[in-house]
Amino acid sequence: MSLTLMLASLLLSVDAQVTVHMDRPTVRPNSSMYGIFFEEINQAGEGGVYAELLRNRGMEGGEPGKLPVGWNWAVYASGSGGRATGKSGGVFVDREVRLNASRSQSLRIDQNSDSGNIILQNQGFWGIPLIRGASYKLTLWMKGDTGLSAKVGTESSTVYTNTFDAPGDDWKRFEATFRSSETSPKGNLTLSTTKPGKLWIGYASLIPLDTRGGLRKDLAQHIGAIKPGFVRFPGGCFVEGDMLPIAWNWKDTLGPVEARKGMARSQWGYPISNGLGFHEYLQWCEDMKAEPMFVVNVGMSHGEVAPMAKMDRYLQDALDAIEYANGPVTSKWGALRASNGHPTPFNLKYIEIGNENGGPAYNERFGLFSKAIHAKYPEIVRIADLWGGGLPTSAPYELIDEHYYSTPSWFWSNAKRYDSYSRSGPKIYVGEYAVTNGSGRGNLAAALGEAAFMTGMERNADVVRLASYAPLLENVNNRQWNPNAIPFDSQRSYGTPSYWVQQLFGSNLPSQIVQHKVTAPVGEAPAVQGLAGLVTWRTAAEFRDVELKVDGQTIYTSAGIRQEDLQSPMGKWSVADGVISQTGLEENRRALLREASVRPNQSVSLSLKAKKLSGAEGFIILLGSGERGTFQWNLGGWNNTVHAFQRDDERVGKGVSGSIETGRWYDIRLERDGARTRGYLDGKLVEELVEEGRPDFVAVAGIDTARKELIVKVVNGASTARMATLNLTGRKLSTEGTVTILSGTSLSEENSFEAPKRIAPKVSKLSKVSDRMSHRFPALSLSILRIPLR
């Protein structure tokens, strides 16, 4: 082949066409389509966007002989700075003396002599952030017969000190403001007694005066820049709780902060003061001009279900919440809202009935809530869960909540997911979605996969009415989920590439989608790589004689396997005499086989014997499990009715009917060659799968009627730039516009505190616009073209 032909062939291999018919409108997106999902996880509120700087300011929890989380104490010799000896006293949890009925306890300082000072300290959320020139307000509620010295500073310096007189026998509020003389991320509050006596501290608070409506400014600015159309709050699993007693109760979050009932341990394991409460959430929505979406508990937690006979309380809580938000000032809860400073209604629009609930128990409770809410508040949009049991049938609803957490490959492969959804079926709210496998701490691969998926949601905005990425915030000192859109510490914050995708889509939502078509070659078929492994799902099973061949050579056998040869086991796994057993009956019990590793594009054969001991299903054989996802053969899945291949827990291929018997050994063999996989059971070919390449070039187009501009969003997931032909027909365009590009040099690239905008949007001029034009879309990029109409 000549050099000229080779170059032409190479150009064609990356060529693409995007045809946009601007005069052919299709669907109109909800103007509030892209919102945010806020959950109290990762210290997102407490120690995050809520501006309070003291950890556990309500002093909740603690054990005998141990202070609550966030507080510690010591005795120091007077004037020496060293630890004192003798019985000078101490600090104790006192559950008999409380500031008010909402408080569960106070801290009592007993100083028994002049020989030592009792030191009580709070270091905030991994350090109290101090900023030179910034002002702060310290509030203490105390009673007792000795005074107190308060100091804010670091281990080596002091920025504020003050002495408060003995408050006496009644609770007294002390308040002081000060300005910091230095900057440090590691400040602390130190309280020390001034003379012998007893002193009770019932509540303590330290808040910067420069906030955005009581919120930490940089985090509030990051979130506001998304321009969210709605806010789903306060969770998530946080709404349910592992058990009902730790489910969030909005009624505990009203009124003065010191009178709010806090939680010693919330769903995600840390105490909350409820300073960020129901009223604050509603006010936050109003400030951002975002529609409120409140998630209510339906008497279901992760571990228990309240009987129907006790559902009145949960239902009334939901109805009362709507009245608080929307009711007139003449109503009970509307009057309370007015007394809390907001006489006009907040206009709560959406109620999600439950979170990730399903099955018969949810169906029954959903009907109770849905009918009662609609009867009293017909304007409320009701959202139902789609989780482990299909759609609820007990009552109508306006939206169904779907959640997706998977790999970049899954999101690319599902960019057209909603193209085939029934137009007569339920409207969709994609309440939680994110790349969580192969995402690093929030990398470019995740962002581009999500962007590709979002083009499909936007193109099908008649079906997908709302969508929110999850989770939103992460204090890096308590990361409980990965990844998250906005990581932060006590002073710094940044947006991940996924954050920028959310901001770009939220800021560039067309008011009218128009007909468009993308013609481009698909990428390579998804690979299989990572460690082989074994999985059970609500089933106990045994496995033996595992052998992995790669390119015809045996690289792994389970002969002589030991317990420590199982990597990252989840479940009740054991090894004895060459047999690998898993006896738990929970879902997704898995173990990887150390050193049984598969790389892309290898010819692979995995064989083994498996026996079901008991339970609901069969067993799952992992051919590869790595950062880029999983590939497995599920035998006797879906309540022991189907054998099917799965990629990232989603079925691929048609599957075949089949079940697994209890008590017999099966011979299993999986063969993978290129994009073709064959599954054999007892020597018989049961299923064959040939995977096609996934798209890596997708687009969506629409008109911003207010600004009179064409918007074209294009995601290029290829590792090379693409020269695409843009056919822009049906309307006259200006010859100039803008293009905003989010791109990087590697899918693994991430932002960080040190490089917060390594991956960030860049805007440039778009010139020589015509109805048929060529445009270069960079490798690994999201591009947003905005072109004025003439």
N, C-alpha and C positions, 0 to 999 in steps of 0.2 A: 504494500500500500504506500502511495506517495505521501510525502510530508503534508501536502495540501489536503489530501483526503483524510489523513489522520487528524489534522486540526479541525476539519469540518465535522468529523465524526465525534470528536470530543466536545465541540460546541453543541451539537445536537443532543448529546447525552445529558446536558444540564439546561436545555432549553425549556421554556414553559410559556403558556399563554394565559392571560387573565382577561376575559371578556365581560364587560359591564354594560348593561342596558339601563341607562339612567332614566329612561322614560317608561320603564316597566316596574312599577312598585309591587312588592310582594307582601311583606308583613311589617307591622309597626311595633318596635320594641316598647316595653313598659319603660317609661321615662325614669323609673326607679329600679331598673333591672339589676344593676350591679350594686351590691351592698356589702356590709361587713358582718361577720359573725364574731361576737365578743363572748368569750367564756372565761370565767375565773379559773385559769389554769396557767402554769408557768409563772405564777405571781403577776399575772397580767394586770389585775386591778390593785390588789393589796401588795405594795412594793413595786407597782408599775405605774399605770396611767393615773391612778388616784394619788394625789400629791402628798399624802401623809408620809413622813420620814421615819417615824418610830415603828419598829416591828412589834406587833401585838400590843398596840397601845391600850387595848382594853384588858390586858393581863389575863387572858383566858387560858385555862388549862393548868398544867403543872401536876407533879406527883408529890407524895410525901417526901419531904427533905429535898425537893427539887423545884426551882422556880419555873414559871411558864416560859415557853419559847420566846427568845428575844431579850430576856432579862437575866443578869447574873450579878452576884454581889461578893464583897470581901470585906474584911476588917483591917484597917490600917492604923498603925500607931500614930498618935497625934504629933504632927510636926515633923515626922521622920520620913514619911513616904514609904516606909517598909511595912510589911504585914505585922499586925499586933499579935501578941500572945495573950493568954488568959481568956476569961469569959466576958468579952466586951459586948456580946449580943449578936444579932443576926437579922436576916430578912426572911419572912415566912408568909406563906399563903394563908389568908384568913377568910374562911367562907361564912363566918358569922357576921362580920362587919362589911357592909356593901354600900356603894354610893347610892344605888337606887334599886328598884325591883328588877330591872333588866340586867344588872350586873350579877355575875355569879360569885364574885369574890373581890378582895382587895389584897394589896401587899402591905404587910405590917413590918415596920422597922423598929426593932427593940435595941436601944443603946443603953447598956447597963452601967457604964462608968465613963470617966473622963479620959481613960487611957487609950481609947481607940475610936476612930470614926467609922461608921458603917457606910460603905460605898455601894451604891446601886447603879448599874450601868445598862444602857441600851445602845447597841452599835448600829441600829437601823437595819436595813436590808443589805447586809454585807457592806456596811459603811454608810454613814450619813453624808450625803454630798453637800459640801460647803463651797460657795462661789463668792469670791471677793466682791464686795459691794452689794451683794444680794441681802434682802431683809427676810427675817423669819419670825414666826410667832410661836412662843412656847406657852402651853396651857397645862396646868396641874390642878387636879382636884384632890384636896388633902384634909385630914382632921388629925388632932393629937396635941400633945403638950410639949413638943420640941420643934424647933425651926429646921429649915432645910437650905442647903447651899446647892445651887444648880450651876453646872458648867458645861458649855458646849465647846468642843475643840477636838484636837487630835492627841495622840500619845505624847507629842512633844510641844504642843502649843495650845493656847486658849483664845477663842474668838469672842466668848461671852461668859460672864459670870455674874451671879446675883444671889442674894440671900433673902429668903422669905421667912417672916416671923411665924411662930407657932400659931396654927389656925384655930385651936381651941376644940371644944367638944362637938361642934357641928361642922358638916362638910363645907368647905370654902373653896371657891375658884380663884386661882392665881393665874395671872396672864402677864406676859412681858414680850416685847418685840426687841430685836437687835439686828445689827448689820454685821455680816462676816468680814473680817479683815484679811482673810486669805482664802485660797482655793485648795480643796482637798476632797478626794472621793472617799476618804476613810475617816470621817468624823465620828464622834460619839457624844452621847448625853450622859453626864455623870451627876448623880444626886447623892449628897452626903449630909448626914445629920450634924447639927451644930452643938448639941449638948445632950446629956442623958435624958431619956424619956421614950415615949412611944409615938410613932407617927404612922398613919395609914395613908396610902396613896391609892385612890380609887380609879384614876384615869389620868393618862398623860398624852400629850400631843405636841408635835413639832411640825409645822407646815410652812413652806416658803410663801411669802406674800404675793410673789409674781407667779400666778398660775393662769390657766385658761379655764375659768369657771370651776376652780377647784381641782383641775386636772394638770398633770405634769405637761409643761408647754411643748417640749420637743415631740413627745409621743402624740399629744393631741394634734399637733401640726402635721405629723406624718399621716395620721388617720384621716384628718380633714382633707388632705391633699388628694385622697382617693376619690373625693366627692361622692361619698356613698349615698345611694338612693334610699337605703333603709339600714337599720341596725337590728340584728337578731341578738337578743340577750335574755338571761345572763349565762346561758349554756344551752345545750350540751349535757354531758354526764353530770355536770355540776347541778343541774336541775333535779336529776333523779337521785343522786347519792347512791353509794353502795347499799345503804339501808335507809329507810325513810327518815329516821331521826336526824340524819345529816343532809337531807335535802333542803335546799334554800327556801326560806319563807319570806316573801316580800314584805309582809306586815311587820317583821322584825327590823326593817330598815328605814322606818320613818321617824321623823322628829329629830330633836337635838342628838348629835352624834354620841354624846356620853350616855344618853338614855336608850341607845339602840342595843338590842341583844346581839352579841357577837357569837362566833363559833370557835371553839377551841381547836376543832379539826373539821375542816370542810372536806368535800369530796376528794380534792387533790392533796390532802394531807397537811395543810398548813392553816393556821388561825386567820380568821378575817374579822374585821371590826364593823363591817357593813356601812362604812362611810360612803362607799359607792353603792347606793341603794336604789330602790325602784324610782324614787323621785329624781335622783341624779341621772339615772339612765335616760329617763324621759326628757329631762332638761338638756342632756347631751345631744340627743336626737334633734331636738328643736334647734339647738345652736348650730348644728351641721345641716339643718334643713333636710333631715333624713326621716323617713317613715319609721315609727317604732314597731318592732315585732317582738312580742313577749311570749316566751316559751313557758307553758304552765305544766305543773306536775299533775298527773292523772291518777295519783295513788299507786304509782309503780316506781320501784327502785331497781337497781341491778340485782338485789338479793331477795326482795319480798314484794308482795302485792297486797295492798289494803283491801279487805273484804268490801263487797258492794254496800253492805249495811253501814260502812263508815265513810262512804264517799261524799256525804253531804259537805263535810268540812273542805275537801279539796275542790269540789265544784263551787262552793260559796267563795272560796279564796279567789278563784278565777273570775267570777262575776264581780266581786268587790274590786279586783284590780282594774277591770274595765271601767267601773264607776269612778274609781279614783282618778284614772287618766282622762276620762271623757265626760263624766257626770256633771250636772249643773251644781252651782254652789249651794243650792237648796237641798241636795242629796247628802247623805251621811258622809260618804267618802269624798265627794266633790268638795264639801265644806272643809274637810281636813286638808285636801290639796290646796285650797285657797288659804287656809291658815298657815300652810308651809310656804306661802309666797307666790302661788301661781293660780290666781282665780280663773283665768281662761283655760279651757280644756287643752290637753296635750294632743288630742286627736290620735289616739292609739288606733292603728289600722289593722294590724295582723295579730292573730293569736295562733301559735302553734300548739296543738293539743298533744302534749307528750313529747318525748325525745327518744328516737331510736327504739320505740316500743312496737310490739307486734303480737300476733297470736290472738286466741279467743279472748283472753283477759283484756287486752287492749281494745279489741273490737267492741266489747261490751261497754267499756268505760268511755271510749270515743263517742259512741252513740249518745251517752248521757250528757257529755259536755257539749257536743256539737249541737244537739237539739236545744239545750237550755241557752246557750250563747246566742244562737240564731233567733230564738223566740224573743229575747230581751234586747239584743243588739244586732239587728239584721244587717247593719252596715259593716260589721266586722268580717274580715276575710279569714276563713277557717283553714288551717293547714293540718293535714293528716300525715302520719308517719308511714313510710313503706319500709318495713323492717321485720324479717323473719316470720312471715305469715301472710304476705300478700296485702292487697288493699283492704281497708276496713269497709264493711258492708252495712254497718248498723245505722249510718246517717250520712247525709250529703256533706260535701266539703268543696272548697274552691281550688285548693292547691294540694299537691302531694309532694312530700319532701324526700328527695333522693340524695344519697351520700356516696362519694367515690374517693377512695384512697388507693393509689396503685403506682405503677412505674411510668416513666416517660413514654415507653412504648405503648402501654395501654391507652394513654390519653391521645397519642397520635392516631392509634388504630380506631379510636372512638370519636374522631373529629366529625364523623358523619352519623353519629349515633341517633341523633334526633331527626335526621332526614326521613327516617322510616317510621317514626312514631305516629300513631293514629291521631288524626285531627279531631276525632269525636271522643277521644279518651280524656283523662284528667289532665289539667294543666300542671306544669312541673315547677317546683322550686328546688334548685340544686343547692341544698342548704349547707353542705360541706363537701369540698373537693380539694385535693392537693396531690401532687406527686410526693409520696412518702417512702418510696423504695428506689434507690439509685439517685437520691436527691442531695447527698452530702449533708451539709448544714443549711442548704438552700442554694442550689447551684443553677447554672444556666440551662442544663438539661431539663430540670424540673420546670423552670419558667417557660421554656419553649413548648414543652408538652402541654402545659396548662393553657398557653396562648392558643395552640392549635385546637384544643377542645373548646375554648371560648368562642372561636370563630363559628363552630357548629351551633353552639347555644344561641349566638346572636343571629345567625342565618335562620334559625328556627324559633325566633322570638315569639311566634304565635303559640308555641307549645311551652317553651321555657320562659316563664314570666319573671323569675327572680333567680339570682345566683349569688353565693358568698363563699369566698375562699376561707379555709380554716387550717389551723388556728391563726390568730391575729398577732399576738404579742408573746414575747419570751424574755423573762429575766434570765440571763445566761448563767446565773448562779443557781437556778432551780429549773433546769430544762426538763420538763416532764413529757414532752411530745416533740417530735422532730419531723419536718422543719416547721418554722413559724415565720410569718411575713416580716415582723419587725423585732429583731433582737436588741437588747439594751442591758446596760448595767446602771450603776447609781447616777452616772452623769452623761454617758454616751448612748447613742442609738444609731441604727442605720436600717435601710430597707434591703431585703434580699432581692435578687432578680425577679422572684415571683411577686414581691411587693410592687416593683415597677410595672410589671405586666398588669396588675390590678389597677394601678393608678392610670396607666395609659388607656386601658379599655374603659374605665369609668369616665375619663375626661374626653373620650372620643366616641361616644355612643351616638350612632345615627338616630334620627327620629323616624326614618323610613328606610327599610332595607329594599334594595332593588335587585332585579334578576342579574345573576352573575354566574360565570362558569370558569373553572380552572382546568387547564389541560397540562399535565406534567407527568413525567415518568415516576413510578413509585420507587421507594428506597429498597434496600436489600431486605430479604425475609428476616424476621427476628431470630436471633441466635439462641442457642442453649449453652449456658456456661455456669460455673460454680460447682458446689459440692452436691453429690447425690445424697439422698436421705430418705427417711421413712416417716409417714404421717398416719395418725388415726383421727377419726372424727366421731365422737360419742361412741367409741368402740375400743375394746381391749383386743390386742392381737400379738402374735409372735412372728418373728422373721429369722431366717437362717440362710446359710450358703449364698451370701451375696457375692457377686463377682462383677467387676466392671472392666470391660475391654475397650481400649481406645486404639483406633487404627489397627485392629486385629491383635493387639498385645494386651495381656492382662496386666492392669496397673494396680488393682485392688481386689482383695478377697477378705471376707469376714472371718476366715479361719484364725483362731486364737484371739478374737476380738476381746477387748477389756472395756470396763465401764468408762474409763477415761478416753476411749477412742470415739465416744459419742460426743459430738460438738454441739454446744448450745442446746442441750435437751430441754424440752418443755413437756412436763408430764411425769408419769411414774415409770420411768425407764429403768431396766435392769439387764444385766448380761450374765449368763451362766451357761457353761458347756457349749459355747458357740451359738446359743439362741438369744436373740434380742427381744425383750418383752416390754410391752407398754400396757399397763393394767388400769389406767385411769379412764373414765368414761366422759371426760370433758371434750369440748370442741378443740380442734387444731392442736393436738398433742404431737410434737414433731421432734426429730433428732437428726442431725446431719452426720454423715460418716466421714470422719477426719481422713484426709488424703485421698478420698474418692472424688477427684476433681476432674471436671470437664471444661474444655476450652471451645470457643466458637469454631465452627467449620471442621470439627473432628468427626470421624466415623465412630459411633459409640454403640456399645451393646451392654445393657445392664440386666443381669438375671439374678433371681433370688426365689426363695420359697416363703410363703406367707400363710398364716392360719388365723382366722377370726376366733377369738375366745368367747366374746359376748358383746352385746351392744346393738346399736341401731343401724350401723352401716358396715362398709367393708374396710378397705385400706387404700392409702394413697402412696404412690411411689414417686419420689422426687428424682427427676433425671438431672436437674440442675437448679441450684438455689444460690444466687449471688446478688450483688448490688444492683444489677440490671434486671432483676426479676426472677420469677420461678417458672419452671415448666414441669408438669406432673401428669401422671395417669391416675385418675380417680376411679377405683373399682368398687362398685356397690355404693356409689354416692347417691345423694338426693333420696334419703331414706331407703337405701338399698334397692334402687330401681334402675340405675343407669351406670354404665361405664363410659367415661368421657375424658379426653385430654383437657387440661386446663393450663392457661398461661396467666400468671398473676391472679390466681383464684377465679378467673373468668373462663367459662367453657369455650373452647375453640374446636371447630368441627361440629359434626352433627351428634356424635355420641351414639351409643347403641343400648338397647334395653338389656339389663342383666343384673344379677344379684350375687352375693357371696354367702355361701353356706357357713354355718358355725361348725367348728370342730374338724375341718379337713384341711390338709395342706394343698396349696395351689402352687404350680410352677408358673412364674411370671417372667417375661422377657420384653424389654423395651429396646428397639433398635432405632438409631437416629443417623441419617446420612443426608447431609445438606439440609434442605427444608422438609424432608420426608421423614415421618416417624411412624413406626409400626409397633403395635402392641399385641403380644401373644399371651394367651392364657391356656395352660396345660398343652402347649405345643401348637395351638390353633390360633391363626391370625384372627383377632377379634375386631381390631380397628386400625385404620390407616389414615394419616393426616398429612396433607401437603400445605404448608403455610405460605401465604403470599406475602410479598413485601408490603410494608405499610407506607402510607403517604408521608412525604417529608416536605411538601410544599402546598400550603392551603391558604385560602383567602376568604374575606367577606367584604361586601361593599354596600354602602348606603348613602343617604343624603341627610345632612344636617340642615333642615329647612329653616331654622332660625338664623343661622349664619350663611345660608345659601352656599354650601360647600359640599363637594363630593368627598367621602371618606372611604379609602380603600386600605384595609388591614391585610398584610401578607406575612405569613410565618414561613421562613426557609430553615428547615431543620437539617439540610445537607451540610456537609463539611466543606463544600465549595460554594462560591458565589454563583448565582443564577442570573443569566440575562433573559428577561422575560419580555414578551410583547404584550403591551396593554392596549386592548381595543375598547375605547371609551365612547360609547355611542348614545344617541338619543337626546343629548343636551349640549349646548355650547359651553366651552370651558375657557377660563382665563389661561394665558400662556405661562403663568407662574403660580407656584404653590409652595407648600412646605412638605418635608419628609422628616419624620421622627424615627430614629433607629435605636433599638436596644440590641446589642450584639456583643460577642466576645470571640476569643480565639480558641477556646476549649469548652466542651460541655461541662467540665468539672470546675470551671471558674466560679468563685463565690466572692461576695463582698465581705467586709470585716470591719472591725473598729479602726484598724490601721489603714484600710483602703475601702472606705464606705461607699465609694462610687466607681469602683472598678468596672462594674456592670451597671450602667445608668443611661437614661435616654439622652440622645444628642439630636438637636434640631438643626436642619440646614435648609437652604433654599432649593426648591425644585423648579428648574427652568426648562424652556423649550417643550412645554406641555402641548400635546396634540391628541387628536382622537385616535391615532395609532402611533404609539411611541414605544421605544425600547427603554427598559430600566434595569439597572443592575441591583439585585437584592443580595446583600452581603451574606456570607456563610453564617450559619447559626444566628439568625436574626429575626426580630419582629420589626417590621416597617409599617408606619402609618402615614399614608399620603393624604393630605388635605389640599383640594384644588377648588378655588372659587368658581361658581357658576356664573355665566354671563347672561 
